[in-house]
Amino acid sequence: MTIDVQRWTLAECASLIGARKLSPVELAKAYIDRIDRHDGSINSFITVTAELALERARQAESEIMAGRYRGPMHGMPYALKDIVETKGIRTTAHSRVLRDYIPSQNAIVEEKLHTAGGVLLGKLGCLEFAHASPTPDQAWPQVRNPWNTAHGFTGGSSTGSAAAVAASFVPCTIGTDTGGSVRNPAALCGITGLMPTYGRVSRRGVIPYSFSLDHVGPLAWTARDCALMLQAIAGHDVGDPGSSAAPVPDFLAGMDGNLRGLRIGLLRHMYEEDMVADEDTQFAMQSTIDLLEQLGVTIVDVKARPLMDYHDCKLVIGVAEFYAVHEAEFAKRFHDYGADLQTKTFQGAFLTASDYLQAQRVRLQLATEMQSTIAPFDALLVASNFRPAPIIQSKARSSAEFFQKPNITAVFNVTGNPAIAIPNGFSSSGLPLSCQIVGKRFDEMKILQIADALERVTPWHKMRPTLSTSPQG
């Protein structure tokens, strides 16, 4: 069988492996070969665990041939954002501070994927400690967008997690999302990224950014792929204080393409008034609205708070909690942090306990209001970004934009709702565009169902970038 890693999705690979038509060893080799040939132009991986991957693939193949098939992740290659701790494997957070850090234990999400029979291909680049901007002074090269390596930023902070899928180096990855860090890079790289409900997936063993805003989630080509990954990693963890004991359903249930009778609230004001999206983004959003209506969905414009309300709340909480995580190390190793992260981390030293508590009070109010907003609907719809991937800067940019300009993804970190970003078109410059589907808490099934139905009737998730073999440096 000819192995087409550039076209196959996780679900397609899993079906072939489960039917014993595809060798996990040959699949792993095909991905490793593609990484070797092309990642010099993308820089998505910090560490490639080729020997471990082949060892796990051989074990999976032996088990499957003996009739001990564990499920869709058995024999499936995946990779982890390099803030997910891996026993005996360097975990750097893309920072000089952790250049030589080798954890003694696996994060729970890695334990679950290993138990499911997954094949770890390696650790992926990100923004430094999931918080900095991509700057040349970081310990490893900036990750580049496979759709335009000379131009496009990948989004942050799960930069390598999105780029590696888009470049077909791996069928699925794990990222983290504190203000959009799964959905934003998924959107800019033309793939699908799911932020589950706060508490759905354990964060134990994931280097924290913000204790009360962090989520762990999958990135892949399709909603079905994300559902398969979520099935493997979801569940209560007594060791994570934020973990929920909510039952884990069958996330694939209801994926039949039928949306007739559903009601979706449209947060149009967030991308047409609060921050004005470019023409390509607005056109793609209207096309998505029209398509949903053709599928029998009722779309109703709804109003929530202005974006800046969520932005200000998230900013105070995130900056304060990030500083709490790094305060001691920051004082000892200030110069090992990148310049952009130095500036952003310093802000936390000037926040008071009153600032933090007031922000948490406001957050409760914002979250309560959002649950009322979504209550009459099956889901909400909004853009993922205001424009396609921006140009990577040749030098560190001012941090002012981070503090002053809201993004459209952080809203749902504040409220704790699940959200999925899916491709919904391309810009006139040939870069991916994306929308978000937002669900009620712990109703990932519904947003996966809607995303899957849209993917059935659109071509965007089938598009693939053309890669160069020459490194960008």
Kinemage of the C-alpha trace (Angstrom):
@kinemage 1
@onewidth
@group {chain A} dominant
@subgroup {mainchain}
@vectorlist {calphas} color= white
{ca met a 1} P 0.000 0.000 0.000
{ca thr a 2} L 1.217 3.499 -0.877
{ca ile a 3} L 1.155 5.587 2.292
{ca asp a 4} L -0.210 9.073 1.619
{ca val a 5} L 0.557 10.951 4.835
{ca gln a 6} L -0.173 14.280 3.128
{ca arg a 7} L -3.820 13.356 2.509
{ca trp a 8} L -4.838 10.884 5.167
{ca thr a 9} L -6.543 12.035 8.345
{ca leu a 10} L -6.253 10.432 11.773
{ca ala a 11} L -9.644 8.752 11.308
{ca glu a 12} L -8.625 7.325 7.931
{ca cys a 13} L -5.318 6.003 9.280
{ca ala a 14} L -7.053 4.510 12.308
{ca ser a 15} L -9.576 2.716 10.132
{ca leu a 16} L -6.826 1.189 8.002
{ca ile a 17} L -4.748 0.171 11.033
{ca gly a 18} L -7.777 -1.339 12.777
{ca ala a 19} L -8.551 -3.373 9.644
{ca arg a 20} L -4.890 -4.527 9.513
{ca lys a 21} L -4.473 -2.895 6.098
{ca leu a 22} L -1.856 -0.393 7.291
{ca ser a 23} L 1.296 -1.116 9.264
{ca pro a 24} L 1.873 1.225 12.242
{ca val a 25} L 5.623 0.776 11.661
{ca glu a 26} L 5.436 1.809 8.009
{ca leu a 27} L 3.180 4.736 8.905
{ca ala a 28} L 5.604 5.972 11.558
{ca lys a 29} L 8.510 5.639 9.126
{ca ala a 30} L 6.624 7.647 6.509
{ca tyr a 31} L 6.032 10.520 8.938
{ca ile a 32} L 9.625 10.442 10.228
{ca asp a 33} L 10.899 10.587 6.648
{ca arg a 34} L 8.659 13.564 5.871
{ca ile a 35} L 9.880 15.393 8.994
{ca asp a 36} L 13.493 14.742 7.959
{ca arg a 37} L 12.876 16.077 4.460
{ca his a 38} L 10.790 19.146 5.204
{ca asp a 39} L 10.923 20.377 8.794
{ca gly a 40} L 14.031 22.418 8.069
{ca ser a 41} L 11.701 24.948 6.442
{ca ile a 42} L 9.056 24.842 9.200
{ca asn a 43} L 10.929 24.293 12.515
{ca ser a 44} L 7.879 22.631 14.068
{ca phe a 45} L 9.802 20.052 16.130
{ca ile a 46} L 12.250 20.729 18.945
{ca thr a 47} L 12.845 17.028 19.606
{ca val a 48} L 12.064 14.136 17.236
{ca thr a 49} L 11.763 10.824 19.109
{ca ala a 50} L 12.274 8.585 16.074
{ca glu a 51} L 13.674 5.557 17.915
{ca leu a 52} L 10.956 5.646 20.573
{ca ala a 53} L 8.297 6.050 17.882
{ca leu a 54} L 9.475 2.999 15.980
{ca glu a 55} L 9.690 0.977 19.193
{ca arg a 56} L 6.104 1.896 20.118
{ca ala a 57} L 4.934 1.305 16.543
{ca arg a 58} L 6.435 -2.197 16.516
{ca gln a 59} L 4.766 -2.975 19.832
{ca ala a 60} L 1.417 -1.661 18.569
{ca glu a 61} L 1.689 -3.687 15.376
{ca ser a 62} L 2.455 -6.856 17.320
{ca glu a 63} L -0.536 -6.298 19.626
{ca ile a 64} L -2.914 -5.519 16.774
{ca met a 65} L -1.848 -8.564 14.762
{ca ala a 66} L -2.418 -10.665 17.889
{ca gly a 67} L -5.991 -9.383 18.130
{ca arg a 68} L -5.421 -6.960 21.007
{ca tyr a 69} L -6.561 -3.767 19.247
{ca arg a 70} L -7.155 -0.971 21.778
{ca gly a 71} L -8.994 1.537 19.608
{ca pro a 72} L -8.414 4.394 17.150
{ca met a 73} L -5.237 5.753 18.786
{ca his a 74} L -3.559 2.325 18.736
{ca gly a 75} L -0.517 2.595 16.482
{ca met a 76} L -1.323 6.228 15.696
{ca pro a 77} L 1.516 8.778 15.534
{ca tyr a 78} L 1.075 12.006 17.513
{ca ala a 79} L 3.256 14.776 18.922
{ca leu a 80} L 3.099 17.038 21.980
{ca lys a 81} L 3.534 20.743 22.556
{ca asp a 82} L 6.823 21.059 24.400
{ca ile a 83} L 5.235 22.178 27.652
{ca val a 84} L 3.742 18.694 28.146
{ca glu a 85} L 6.122 16.770 30.400
{ca thr a 86} L 7.513 13.483 29.092
{ca lys a 87} L 9.418 11.057 31.278
{ca gly a 88} L 13.044 10.850 30.207
{ca ile a 89} L 12.508 13.193 27.248
{ca arg a 90} L 13.589 16.816 27.267
{ca thr a 91} L 10.723 19.267 27.873
{ca thr a 92} L 11.834 22.839 27.202
{ca ala a 93} L 8.776 25.116 26.912
{ca his a 94} L 10.817 26.630 24.052
{ca ser a 95} L 12.929 28.467 26.627
{ca arg a 96} L 16.574 28.626 27.681
{ca val a 97} L 15.311 28.349 31.250
{ca leu a 98} L 14.376 24.696 30.642
{ca arg a 99} L 16.897 23.856 27.922
{ca asp a 100} L 18.128 20.795 29.867
{ca tyr a 101} L 14.973 19.859 31.795
{ca ile a 102} L 14.169 16.139 31.650
{ca pro a 103} L 11.020 15.252 33.641
{ca ser a 104} L 10.825 12.171 35.820
{ca gln a 105} L 7.122 11.628 35.114
{ca asn a 106} L 4.742 11.892 32.186
{ca ala a 107} L 1.910 14.375 32.073
{ca ile a 108} L -1.478 12.675 32.410
{ca val a 109} L -2.372 13.485 28.800
{ca glu a 110} L 0.775 11.676 27.623
{ca glu a 111} L 0.018 8.733 29.922
{ca lys a 112} L -3.460 8.440 28.419
{ca leu a 113} L -2.224 8.574 24.830
{ca his a 114} L 0.473 6.011 25.609
{ca thr a 115} L -2.088 3.737 27.280
{ca ala a 116} L -4.292 4.065 24.188
{ca gly a 117} L -1.381 2.691 22.133
{ca gly a 118} L -0.269 5.966 20.558
{ca val a 119} L 3.137 6.467 18.935
{ca leu a 120} L 4.966 9.580 20.165
{ca leu a 121} L 6.888 11.252 17.316
{ca gly a 122} L 8.306 14.102 19.388
{ca lys a 123} L 7.991 17.477 21.079
{ca leu a 124} L 6.840 20.588 19.278
{ca gly a 125} L 7.948 24.209 19.325
{ca cys a 126} L 5.753 26.884 20.865
{ca leu a 127} L 5.902 30.443 22.079
{ca glu a 128} L 8.221 30.650 25.091
{ca phe a 129} L 6.356 29.287 28.130
{ca ala a 130} L 3.208 29.671 25.966
{ca his a 131} L 3.228 33.424 26.640
{ca ala a 132} L 5.897 35.253 24.626
{ca ser a 133} L 5.727 36.510 21.053
{ca pro a 134} L 7.846 34.764 18.383
{ca thr a 135} L 11.182 36.565 18.524
{ca pro a 136} L 14.663 35.789 17.171
{ca asp a 137} L 16.193 35.697 20.668
{ca gln a 138} L 14.413 32.477 21.655
{ca ala a 139} L 16.346 29.263 22.231
{ca trp a 140} L 15.059 27.557 19.060
{ca pro a 141} L 14.066 28.949 15.661
{ca gln a 142} L 10.609 30.418 15.208
{ca val a 143} L 8.023 27.996 13.872
{ca arg a 144} L 6.814 28.973 10.396
{ca asn a 145} L 3.444 28.630 8.724
{ca pro a 146} L 3.463 25.848 6.093
{ca trp a 147} L 1.130 27.872 3.855
{ca asn a 148} L 3.754 30.606 3.454
{ca thr a 149} L 7.020 30.068 5.317
{ca ala a 150} L 8.430 33.406 4.195
{ca his a 151} L 5.402 35.356 5.417
{ca gly a 152} L 3.030 33.641 7.748
{ca phe a 153} L 3.030 33.536 11.534
{ca thr a 154} L 1.496 30.311 12.823
{ca gly a 155} L -0.475 31.874 15.643
{ca gly a 156} L 0.291 31.208 19.257
{ca ser a 157} L 1.133 29.664 21.427
{ca ser a 158} L 0.803 26.088 20.120
{ca thr a 159} L 2.816 27.049 17.055
{ca gly a 160} L 4.491 23.729 16.329
{ca ser a 161} L 1.343 21.773 17.183
{ca ala a 162} L -0.573 23.450 14.352
{ca ala a 163} L 2.286 23.688 11.868
{ca ala a 164} L 3.207 19.999 12.232
{ca val a 165} L -0.323 18.890 11.341
{ca ala a 166} L -0.638 21.392 8.479
{ca ala a 167} L 2.711 20.212 7.094
{ca ser a 168} L 1.583 16.561 7.376
{ca phe a 169} L 4.417 15.660 9.733
{ca val a 170} L 1.933 13.983 12.076
{ca pro a 171} L -1.841 13.365 11.891
{ca cys a 172} L -2.642 14.853 15.283
{ca thr a 173} L -1.047 16.825 18.097
{ca ile a 174} L -1.695 18.135 21.579
{ca gly a 175} L -1.664 21.853 22.353
{ca thr a 176} L -2.714 24.064 25.227
{ca asp a 177} L -5.139 26.979 25.211
{ca thr a 178} L -5.095 29.873 27.703
{ca gly a 179} L -6.367 32.648 25.442
{ca gly a 180} L -6.797 30.839 22.151
{ca ser a 181} L -3.520 28.935 21.901
{ca val a 182} L -5.081 25.835 20.318
{ca arg a 183} L -7.706 27.589 18.196
{ca asn a 184} L -5.621 30.536 16.996
{ca pro a 185} L -2.774 28.493 15.455
{ca ala a 186} L -5.264 25.953 14.101
{ca ala a 187} L -7.095 28.821 12.402
{ca leu a 188} L -3.975 30.407 10.898
{ca cys a 189} L -2.657 27.043 9.692
{ca gly a 190} L -5.901 25.824 8.114
{ca ile a 191} L -6.626 22.886 10.419
{ca thr a 192} L -9.076 22.065 13.227
{ca gly a 193} L -8.373 22.805 16.885
{ca leu a 194} L -10.591 21.971 19.845
{ca met a 195} L -10.514 23.631 23.245
{ca pro a 196} L -12.588 21.355 25.499
{ca thr a 197} L -14.612 22.633 28.443
{ca tyr a 198} L -12.466 23.819 31.348
{ca gly a 199} L -11.782 20.715 33.466
{ca arg a 200} L -12.562 18.144 30.762
{ca val a 201} L -8.878 17.174 30.224
{ca ser a 202} L -6.278 16.941 32.979
{ca arg a 203} L -3.494 19.522 33.003
{ca arg a 204} L -1.333 17.680 35.529
{ca gly a 205} L 2.204 17.545 34.185
{ca val a 206} L 1.619 20.423 31.774
{ca ile a 207} L 3.828 23.428 32.582
{ca pro a 208} L 1.274 26.033 33.656
{ca tyr a 209} L 0.652 29.481 32.270
{ca ser a 210} L -2.545 30.339 34.152
{ca phe a 211} L -4.004 27.929 36.712
{ca ser a 212} L -7.594 29.021 36.104
{ca leu a 213} L -7.505 29.595 32.331
{ca asp a 214} L -5.372 26.739 30.928
{ca his a 215} L -6.950 24.016 28.797
{ca val a 216} L -5.407 21.028 26.992
{ca gly a 217} L -6.806 20.130 23.584
{ca pro a 218} L -6.221 18.330 20.271
{ca leu a 219} L -5.291 19.687 16.848
{ca ala a 220} L -5.878 17.660 13.676
{ca trp a 221} L -7.358 17.935 10.187
{ca thr a 222} L -10.997 17.281 11.068
{ca ala a 223} L -13.582 17.410 13.815
{ca arg a 224} L -13.795 13.609 13.732
{ca asp a 225} L -10.050 13.418 14.345
{ca cys a 226} L -10.348 15.787 17.300
{ca ala a 227} L -13.214 13.709 18.701
{ca leu a 228} L -11.091 10.559 18.545
{ca met a 229} L -8.252 12.262 20.389
{ca leu a 230} L -10.562 13.809 22.972
{ca gln a 231} L -12.042 10.366 23.645
{ca ala a 232} L -8.564 9.157 24.598
{ca ile a 233} L -7.532 12.086 26.821
{ca ala a 234} L -10.746 13.215 28.550
{ca gly a 235} L -11.669 12.227 32.087
{ca his a 236} L -11.435 13.155 35.736
{ca asp a 237} L -8.030 13.405 37.421
{ca val a 238} L -7.941 13.705 41.196
{ca gly a 239} L -4.457 15.210 40.905
{ca asp a 240} L -5.663 18.256 38.965
{ca pro a 241} L -7.661 20.647 41.196
{ca gly a 242} L -9.440 22.042 38.127
{ca ser a 243} L -10.456 18.638 36.776
{ca ser a 244} L -14.150 17.851 36.421
{ca ala a 245} L -15.858 14.583 37.280
{ca ala a 246} L -18.446 15.105 34.526
{ca pro a 247} L -19.147 11.858 32.642
{ca val a 248} L -17.245 11.361 29.387
{ca pro a 249} L -19.691 10.672 26.532
{ca asp a 250} L -19.100 9.155 23.111
{ca phe a 251} L -17.845 12.258 21.322
{ca leu a 252} L -18.501 10.708 17.900
{ca ala a 253} L -22.202 10.301 18.623
{ca gly a 254} L -24.429 12.391 16.375
{ca met a 255} L -21.834 12.880 13.628
{ca asp a 256} L -24.259 12.082 10.821
{ca gly a 257} L -24.238 15.384 8.934
{ca asn a 258} L -27.801 16.237 9.975
{ca leu a 259} L -28.149 19.724 11.507
{ca arg a 260} L -31.780 20.334 10.617
{ca gly a 261} L -33.677 22.064 13.406
{ca leu a 262} L -30.632 23.344 15.289
{ca arg a 263} L -30.466 26.954 16.485
{ca ile a 264} L -27.160 28.831 16.529
{ca gly a 265} L -26.536 32.265 18.011
{ca leu a 266} L -24.269 34.508 15.921
{ca leu a 267} L -21.870 36.808 17.799
{ca arg a 268} L -21.573 39.068 14.759
{ca his a 269} L -20.725 42.184 16.753
{ca met a 270} L -17.425 40.697 17.911
{ca tyr a 271} L -15.921 40.692 14.412
{ca glu a 272} L -17.951 43.479 12.755
{ca glu a 273} L -18.113 46.109 15.514
{ca asp a 274} L -15.863 45.404 18.519
{ca met a 275} L -12.920 44.694 16.194
{ca val a 276} L -13.538 44.967 12.458
{ca ala a 277} L -12.406 41.902 10.533
{ca asp a 278} L -11.024 42.234 7.012
{ca glu a 279} L -13.193 41.672 3.932
{ca asp a 280} L -11.989 38.110 3.322
{ca thr a 281} L -12.833 37.072 6.879
{ca gln a 282} L -16.264 38.682 6.757
{ca phe a 283} L -16.990 37.050 3.389
{ca ala a 284} L -15.960 33.631 4.744
{ca met a 285} L -18.160 34.132 7.802
{ca gln a 286} L -21.179 35.058 5.687
{ca ser a 287} L -20.564 32.029 3.486
{ca thr a 288} L -20.548 29.822 6.601
{ca ile a 289} L -23.785 31.400 7.827
{ca asp a 290} L -25.439 30.824 4.440
{ca leu a 291} L -24.271 27.216 4.362
{ca leu a 292} L -25.570 26.485 7.860
{ca glu a 293} L -28.945 27.900 6.883
{ca gln a 294} L -28.964 25.654 3.802
{ca leu a 295} L -28.358 22.727 6.155
{ca gly a 296} L -31.514 23.631 8.078
{ca val a 297} L -29.991 25.644 10.924
{ca thr a 298} L -31.692 28.760 12.266
{ca ile a 299} L -29.139 31.565 12.770
{ca val a 300} L -30.013 34.363 15.201
{ca asp a 301} L -27.862 37.425 15.898
{ca val a 302} L -27.098 37.724 19.624
{ca lys a 303} L -25.210 40.194 21.767
{ca ala a 304} L -22.660 39.498 24.476
{ca arg a 305} L -20.343 41.918 26.255
{ca pro a 306} L -17.824 43.862 24.124
{ca leu a 307} L -14.584 42.017 23.465
{ca met a 308} L -12.560 44.401 25.641
{ca asp a 309} L -14.500 43.312 28.735
{ca tyr a 310} L -13.305 39.721 28.291
{ca his a 311} L -9.832 40.859 27.215
{ca asp a 312} L -9.251 43.016 30.299
{ca cys a 313} L -10.485 40.270 32.611
{ca lys a 314} L -8.355 37.571 30.973
{ca leu a 315} L -5.326 39.840 30.902
{ca val a 316} L -5.307 40.594 34.632
{ca ile a 317} L -5.903 36.963 35.617
{ca gly a 318} L -3.447 35.522 33.106
{ca val a 319} L -0.626 37.957 33.815
{ca ala a 320} L -1.032 37.599 37.585
{ca glu a 321} L -1.069 33.811 37.498
{ca phe a 322} L 1.842 33.624 35.038
{ca tyr a 323} L 3.920 35.814 37.340
{ca ala a 324} L 2.994 33.595 40.300
{ca val a 325} L 4.283 30.562 38.387
{ca his a 326} L 7.573 32.216 37.388
{ca glu a 327} L 8.315 34.682 40.177
{ca ala a 328} L 11.124 32.759 41.869
{ca glu a 329} L 12.829 31.570 38.665
{ca phe a 330} L 12.353 34.970 37.036
{ca ala a 331} L 14.335 36.635 39.817
{ca lys a 332} L 17.160 34.086 39.577
{ca arg a 333} L 17.389 33.691 35.798
{ca phe a 334} L 16.002 36.905 34.371
{ca his a 335} L 18.432 36.992 31.434
{ca asp a 336} L 17.534 33.468 30.332
{ca tyr a 337} L 14.009 34.613 29.508
{ca gly a 338} L 13.483 36.156 26.065
{ca ala a 339} L 13.150 39.942 25.872
{ca asp a 340} L 9.449 39.857 25.034
{ca leu a 341} L 8.703 37.500 27.896
{ca gln a 342} L 10.725 39.640 30.285
{ca thr a 343} L 8.445 42.576 29.500
{ca lys a 344} L 5.241 40.576 29.780
{ca thr a 345} L 6.262 38.794 32.982
{ca phe a 346} L 7.252 42.031 34.696
{ca gln a 347} L 3.695 43.320 34.412
{ca gly a 348} L 2.564 40.738 36.943
{ca ala a 349} L 4.750 42.266 39.648
{ca phe a 350} L 2.657 45.441 39.577
{ca leu a 351} L -0.751 43.798 39.987
{ca thr a 352} L -2.263 43.773 43.462
{ca ala a 353} L -4.296 41.098 45.197
{ca ser a 354} L -7.262 43.445 44.848
{ca asp a 355} L -6.736 43.624 41.058
{ca tyr a 356} L -6.690 39.843 40.825
{ca leu a 357} L -9.730 39.267 43.027
{ca gln a 358} L -11.752 41.917 41.222
{ca ala a 359} L -10.889 40.297 37.895
{ca gln a 360} L -12.030 36.907 39.187
{ca arg a 361} L -15.298 38.458 40.369
{ca val a 362} L -15.828 40.018 36.945
{ca arg a 363} L -14.989 36.691 35.347
{ca leu a 364} L -17.749 34.954 37.288
{ca gln a 365} L -20.202 37.553 36.054
{ca leu a 366} L -19.018 37.271 32.447
{ca ala a 367} L -19.195 33.480 32.585
{ca thr a 368} L -22.698 33.533 34.065
{ca glu a 369} L -23.876 35.940 31.367
{ca met a 370} L -22.409 33.755 28.613
{ca gln a 371} L -24.298 30.710 29.885
{ca ser a 372} L -27.506 32.780 29.681
{ca thr a 373} L -26.594 33.938 26.171
{ca ile a 374} L -26.040 30.419 24.875
{ca ala a 375} L -28.955 28.821 26.762
{ca pro a 376} L -31.616 29.238 24.000
{ca phe a 377} L -29.241 27.836 21.371
{ca asp a 378} L -27.448 24.640 20.489
{ca ala a 379} L -24.215 26.574 19.921
{ca leu a 380} L -22.744 29.976 19.131
{ca leu a 381} L -20.846 31.015 15.997
{ca val a 382} L -18.106 33.640 15.680
{ca ala a 383} L -14.910 34.229 13.687
{ca ser a 384} L -11.635 32.767 14.939
{ca asn a 385} L -9.523 35.765 13.907
{ca phe a 386} L -9.924 39.180 12.321
{ca arg a 387} L -7.566 38.448 9.423
{ca pro a 388} L -5.278 35.686 8.106
{ca ala a 389} L -1.762 34.970 9.332
{ca pro a 390} L 0.320 38.127 9.779
{ca ile a 391} L 3.928 38.543 8.710
{ca ile a 392} L 6.583 37.222 11.093
{ca gln a 393} L 8.513 40.184 12.420
{ca ser a 394} L 12.296 40.308 11.893
{ca lys a 395} L 12.727 41.760 15.373
{ca ala a 396} L 10.798 41.751 18.618
{ca arg a 397} L 7.696 43.895 18.420
{ca ser a 398} L 6.341 46.032 21.201
{ca ser a 399} L 4.249 44.167 23.774
{ca ala a 400} L 1.688 46.987 23.626
{ca glu a 401} L -0.471 45.137 21.100
{ca phe a 402} L -0.758 42.155 23.436
{ca phe a 403} L -2.063 44.356 26.240
{ca gln a 404} L -4.216 46.709 24.169
{ca lys a 405} L -5.878 44.646 21.435
{ca pro a 406} L -8.418 41.937 22.280
{ca asn a 407} L -8.558 38.628 20.490
{ca ile a 408} L -11.747 36.764 19.750
{ca thr a 409} L -10.697 33.420 21.214
{ca ala a 410} L -9.914 34.437 24.819
{ca val a 411} L -13.606 35.126 25.432
{ca phe a 412} L -14.239 31.430 25.964
{ca asn a 413} L -11.235 30.860 28.200
{ca val a 414} L -12.831 33.418 30.487
{ca thr a 415} L -16.248 31.739 30.337
{ca gly a 416} L -15.024 28.110 30.334
{ca asn a 417} L -17.100 27.057 27.304
{ca pro a 418} L -15.771 24.537 24.771
{ca ala a 419} L -14.926 25.938 21.336
{ca ile a 420} L -13.678 24.468 18.094
{ca ala a 421} L -11.932 26.341 15.281
{ca ile a 422} L -12.439 24.958 11.768
{ca pro a 423} L -11.266 26.263 8.380
{ca asn a 424} L -13.930 28.155 6.407
{ca gly a 425} L -12.063 29.572 3.427
{ca phe a 426} L -8.895 31.189 2.131
{ca ser a 427} L -7.887 34.809 1.805
{ca ser a 428} L -7.073 36.515 -1.483
{ca ser a 429} L -3.400 35.994 -0.544
{ca gly a 430} L -3.903 32.234 -0.226
{ca leu a 431} L -3.851 31.965 3.574
{ca pro a 432} L -6.398 29.995 5.629
{ca leu a 433} L -9.461 31.549 7.297
{ca ser a 434} L -11.460 30.068 10.154
{ca cys a 435} L -14.579 30.234 12.308
{ca gln a 436} L -15.319 29.130 15.866
{ca ile a 437} L -18.257 27.047 17.030
{ca val a 438} L -18.867 27.442 20.758
{ca gly a 439} L -20.826 25.036 22.920
{ca lys a 440} L -22.501 24.814 26.274
{ca arg a 441} L -20.259 23.565 29.031
{ca phe a 442} L -19.418 19.882 28.619
{ca asp a 443} L -21.346 19.707 25.330
{ca glu a 444} L -18.361 19.110 23.062
{ca met a 445} L -20.524 16.561 21.231
{ca lys a 446} L -22.733 19.276 19.746
{ca ile a 447} L -19.951 21.491 18.429
{ca leu a 448} L -18.132 18.470 17.025
{ca gln a 449} L -21.369 17.460 15.288
{ca ile a 450} L -21.772 20.916 13.726
{ca ala a 451} L -18.123 21.121 12.695
{ca asp a 452} L -18.280 17.659 11.131
{ca ala a 453} L -21.413 18.546 9.158
{ca leu a 454} L -19.727 21.651 7.755
{ca glu a 455} L -16.643 19.654 6.804
{ca arg a 456} L -18.806 17.184 4.881
{ca val a 457} L -19.963 19.918 2.494
{ca thr a 458} L -16.838 22.113 2.244
{ca pro a 459} L -13.379 21.490 0.772
{ca trp a 460} L -11.263 23.588 3.137
{ca his a 461} L -10.010 20.806 5.430
{ca lys a 462} L -8.853 18.860 2.362
{ca met a 463} L -6.502 21.593 1.158
{ca arg a 464} L -2.778 21.033 1.737
{ca pro a 465} L 0.213 23.400 1.503
{ca thr a 466} L 3.180 22.726 -0.764
{ca leu a 467} L 6.410 22.441 1.207
{ca ser a 468} L 9.982 23.314 0.362
{ca thr a 469} L 12.960 21.173 1.302
{ca ser a 470} L 15.201 24.220 1.794
{ca pro a 471} L 15.522 25.521 5.376
{ca gln a 472} L 14.418 29.063 6.195
{ca gly a 473} L 16.815 29.396 9.140
